[in-house]
């Protein structure tokens, strides 16, 4: 799933080489954390948070097929 996030978010940001994706296990849930340039954050969040919500929905749909739970957070 990290490769999926790297591909999709990499297409949204201006500086994909500076995108850092980490993950942590929190009980039965995997949480992915995105770190990027401050100028790229609005592109990933989108107007009214629509883009980040769509990314979360896609990630959760993919995880549900595998029987796992995931989350997605942006680190400032």
Secondary structure, 3 states (H helix, E strand, C coil): CHHHHHHHHHHHCCCHHHCEEEEEEECCEEEEEEECCHHHHHHHHCHHHHHHHHHHHHHHHHHHHHCCEEEEEEEC
